[in-house]
Amino acid sequence: SAQTADALARAAGSSAQTASSAAAAAQEAADNAAASAQTAAAVAEAAQQTADSKVASVTGDGYVSATGDSAVTVSLDSSKIQAPEVTSAYTNTKLAQAGYVDEKVASVGTIQDKTITLKFIDSGGTSQDIESFTLNQAIDEEIELYGVATIDDIIDIFAPPAVKFTAKQANSTVGLNRKSPYQTLEYSTDNGNTWNSMTTATTITLANSGDSVRVRGVLSSNNSSSNYTKFTMTGNIKASGNINYLWNKDNPDAALKQYCGSKLFSGCTALSDVTELELPATTLANLCYESMFQGCTRLTTAPVLPATTLVQSCYYGMFKGCTSLTSAPELPATTLADYCYSYMFDGCYGLTTPPELPATTLAVNCYQYMFSNCISLTTAPVLPATTLSVGCYSGMFNCAALTTAPALPATTLTMSCYDSMFYGCASLTTAPVLPATTVVDNCYAFMFYGCKSLTTAPVLPATTLSSYGCYQGMFQQCIILNYIKCLATNISSKQDCTANWVSEVASIGTFVKASSMTGWTSGDSGIPKSWTVRNA
């Protein structure tokens, strides 16, 4: 038994020694692994610092070159790139660099199996790779903030910001019909590598569909009705980018100047797509976008217009004659200005849905002829305003297909406020209530002229008609109108208050008048002949 116990003790001692040796070996291995990891981390950090130092030290502009269909090289040229302070590093899983990536390029997909090479080109022209990696589905989640979808997206992120014109048809062209003497413009056809002066003698031919030209510039002073810049185009063109880079390439957030975009693309029938063209200014300048897209007959959708405070004539005639426009941009402004929306959609034959108009306080001629000749518009926007201004709704709708009028809640009128508001609305069957009891000059003049489907006039409660032209031509050519209730008791014979107001209405109808009123005449400027007259 003693011999057996001794043998067991010797065996146990041997096992302990073996275990101790194994533990020591494991510790050594762990130490080596930690050292390797530390070394790897140090190497990675050093490499990162090198990359950061190379990028952070350069100034100027940037450009990008694509290599075939499978790779794109982002060149950081010390003579050409504007490199803001880099706070995040390039890594093999992200495009994370402050100041370059436009966060508006949100998650729109990924590039799969595209090799991205970031290069630094020093002042001597020597090229060095900073990073090269492949974007694929496995790292998609790690770059979702930037959401690059195509090589063009990579190019747009890294290329110098400008307005970009892209051919949607081979051999499309972009040029200038005229250039403001206060504006300088330059263009690049190689994604910002080289820039050339752009004048009225410049015509850029985009040989292939997908080819593009970038344009940027500086507007040094306010334009005017005779001094403005106007593009010309042929073929089929898409415009994208921040429009402000045409006026201040170094400070696109600077205040706009008067007439800056006036007539800018007027008559550009080749311009078909502005859905990615940004007009980001929320503080506008007088006439800044006046007639900007007038006559752009291919446009179907308008750019976003975020401004909530408007200025004089800022959107005047902006989309006039855009015959293919089917939807209007949202118009969130609640503070209006004189003529701000005048003629904005005049002649937009394809427009079927109007934008909301939330303003409750109006300005002089603010909605004048806004939807005139919108022949496909069947529904009017809600008009909540209770404080009117001179000519505010003048000629607003000349819409042959409009069937229903909006409510008009204002009780205090202004000169010409509803003048010709529904002129030529041949499909209108119901008129809005008109609650005002005091009229002013031309307030309802020609309001329902040519409304050939209207059978019943709104009640007219005003008792004194002494203002010039207040009902002049109001129901002229309403050929089936057969009922009017007018409670006037005093009509001035010198003010043309009711001149031709019932010319060419139905030959038979009913006219309801105030029982005390004895001064009505018979005919086109009074009570229609052959109508039955009743007292209220």
HUKA-V268496 format. One record per backbone hydrogen bond with DSSP energy under -1.0 kcal/mol. NH is the residue of the N-H (numbers start at 1). CO is the residue of the C=O. E is the energy in kcal/mol with one decimal. If there is no record, write none. Layout:
NH;CO;E + NH;CO;E
This chain:
5;1;-2.4 + 6;2;-2.2 + 7;3;-2.0 + 8;4;-2.2 + 9;5;-2.1 + 10;6;-2.5 + 11;7;-2.2 + 12;8;-2.4 + 13;9;-2.4 + 14;10;-2.0 + 15;11;-2.2 + 16;12;-2.3 + 17;13;-2.1 + 18;14;-2.3 + 19;15;-2.8 + 20;16;-2.7 + 21;17;-2.4 + 22;18;-2.5 + 23;19;-2.7 + 24;20;-2.4 + 25;21;-2.4 + 26;22;-2.6 + 27;23;-2.5 + 28;24;-2.3 + 29;25;-2.4 + 30;26;-2.7 + 31;27;-2.9 + 32;28;-2.5 + 33;29;-2.5 + 34;30;-2.9 + 35;31;-2.5 + 36;32;-2.5 + 37;33;-2.9 + 38;34;-2.9 + 39;35;-2.6 + 40;36;-3.0 + 41;37;-2.9 + 42;38;-2.5 + 43;39;-2.7 + 44;40;-2.8 + 45;41;-2.9 + 46;42;-2.7 + 47;43;-2.8 + 48;44;-2.6 + 49;45;-2.8 + 50;46;-2.3 + 51;47;-2.5 + 52;48;-3.2 + 53;49;-2.7 + 54;50;-2.1 + 55;51;-2.3 + 56;52;-3.3 + 58;55;-1.3 + 63;75;-1.1 + 65;73;-2.6 + 67;71;-2.3 + 71;67;-1.5 + 72;115;-1.9 + 73;65;-3.1 + 74;117;-2.8 + 75;63;-1.1 + 76;119;-2.1 + 78;121;-2.5 + 80;77;-1.8 + 81;77;-2.4 + 91;94;-1.1 + 100;97;-1.3 + 101;97;-1.3 + 105;102;-2.3 + 106;104;-2.4 + 113;135;-1.7 + 114;135;-1.1 + 115;70;-2.3 + 116;133;-3.3 + 117;72;-2.1 + 118;131;-3.2 + 119;74;-3.0 + 120;128;-2.8 + 121;76;-2.5 + 122;126;-2.3 + 125;122;-2.6 + 128;120;-2.3 + 130;118;-3.6 + 131;118;-1.6 + 133;116;-2.1 + 135;114;-2.0 + 139;136;-1.2 + 140;137;-1.2 + 143;140;-1.2 + 146;143;-1.3 + 147;143;-2.2 + 154;150;-1.6 + 155;151;-2.6 + 156;152;-2.7 + 157;153;-1.9 + 158;154;-1.9 + 159;155;-3.0 + 160;62;-1.1 + 163;215;-2.7 + 164;240;-2.7 + 165;213;-2.9 + 166;238;-2.8 + 167;211;-3.0 + 168;236;-3.2 + 171;206;-1.4 + 172;169;-1.1 + 172;206;-1.1 + 173;234;-1.3 + 174;204;-1.9 + 175;232;-2.6 + 177;230;-2.8 + 178;230;-1.6 + 183;180;-1.7 + 184;218;-2.4 + 186;216;-2.6 + 187;196;-2.7 + 188;214;-2.1 + 193;190;-1.1 + 196;187;-2.5 + 198;185;-2.7 + 202;199;-1.7 + 204;174;-3.0 + 206;172;-3.3 + 210;167;-2.6 + 211;208;-2.0 + 213;165;-2.1 + 214;188;-2.8 + 215;163;-2.9 + 216;186;-2.2 + 217;245;-2.7 + 218;184;-2.2 + 219;247;-2.9 + 220;182;-2.9 + 223;258;-2.3 + 224;227;-2.3 + 230;178;-2.7 + 231;264;-3.1 + 232;175;-2.2 + 234;173;-1.7 + 237;270;-2.8 + 238;166;-2.6 + 239;273;-2.7 + 240;164;-2.2 + 241;276;-2.1 + 243;278;-2.8 + 245;242;-1.9 + 246;243;-2.0 + 247;244;-1.2 + 248;244;-2.1 + 249;217;-2.0 + 254;251;-2.0 + 259;286;-1.8 + 260;257;-1.8 + 261;288;-2.2 + 262;259;-1.1 + 263;290;-2.4 + 264;261;-2.0 + 265;292;-2.4 + 267;294;-3.4 + 268;265;-2.4 + 269;267;-1.8 + 271;268;-1.5 + 272;237;-2.6 + 273;237;-1.1 + 277;274;-1.5 + 278;241;-3.0 + 287;312;-2.3 + 288;285;-2.1 + 289;314;-1.5 + 291;316;-2.8 + 292;289;-1.9 + 293;318;-2.4 + 295;320;-2.7 + 296;293;-2.2 + 297;295;-1.8 + 299;296;-1.3 + 310;335;-2.8 + 313;338;-2.2 + 314;311;-1.9 + 315;340;-1.5 + 316;313;-1.1 + 317;342;-2.6 + 318;315;-2.1 + 319;344;-2.2 + 320;317;-1.1 + 321;346;-3.0 + 322;319;-2.1 + 323;321;-1.8 + 325;322;-1.6 + 326;300;-2.1 + 327;300;-1.2 + 334;308;-1.7 + 335;308;-1.7 + 339;364;-2.5 + 340;337;-2.1 + 341;366;-1.6 + 343;368;-2.3 + 344;341;-2.1 + 345;370;-2.2 + 346;343;-1.0 + 347;372;-2.7 + 348;345;-2.0 + 349;347;-1.6 + 351;348;-1.6 + 352;326;-1.5 + 362;387;-2.4 + 365;390;-2.6 + 366;363;-1.9 + 367;392;-1.9 + 368;365;-1.1 + 369;394;-2.1 + 370;367;-2.0 + 371;396;-2.2 + 373;398;-1.3 + 374;371;-1.8 + 375;373;-1.6 + 377;374;-1.5 + 386;360;-1.5 + 387;360;-1.8 + 391;415;-2.1 + 392;389;-2.0 + 393;417;-1.9 + 394;391;-1.4 + 395;419;-2.2 + 396;393;-2.1 + 397;421;-2.5 + 402;399;-1.4 + 403;378;-1.8 + 416;441;-2.1 + 417;414;-2.0 + 418;443;-1.7 + 420;445;-2.5 + 421;418;-2.1 + 422;447;-2.3 + 423;420;-1.4 + 424;449;-3.8 + 425;422;-2.2 + 426;424;-2.0 + 428;425;-1.5 + 429;403;-1.9 + 442;468;-2.7 + 443;440;-1.9 + 444;470;-1.6 + 446;472;-2.8 + 447;444;-2.0 + 448;474;-1.9 + 449;446;-1.2 + 450;476;-2.7 + 451;448;-2.0 + 452;450;-1.7 + 454;451;-1.4 + 457;483;-2.6 + 460;485;-2.5 + 465;490;-3.5 + 469;495;-2.3 + 470;467;-1.5 + 471;497;-2.5 + 473;499;-2.2 + 474;471;-2.2 + 475;501;-2.0 + 477;503;-3.1 + 478;475;-1.8 + 479;477;-1.5 + 481;478;-1.8 + 482;455;-2.7 + 484;510;-2.0 + 486;512;-2.4 + 487;460;-2.5 + 489;463;-3.1 + 490;463;-1.9 + 492;465;-2.8 + 499;496;-1.2 + 501;498;-2.0 + 502;524;-2.5 + 503;500;-1.2 + 505;502;-1.2 + 506;481;-1.4 + 510;482;-2.6 + 511;532;-3.1 + 512;484;-3.1 + 513;534;-2.7 + 517;514;-1.5 + 523;527;-2.7 + 526;523;-1.8 + 527;521;-2.8 + 531;528;-1.6 + 532;509;-2.9 + 534;511;-2.8 + 536;513;-3.1
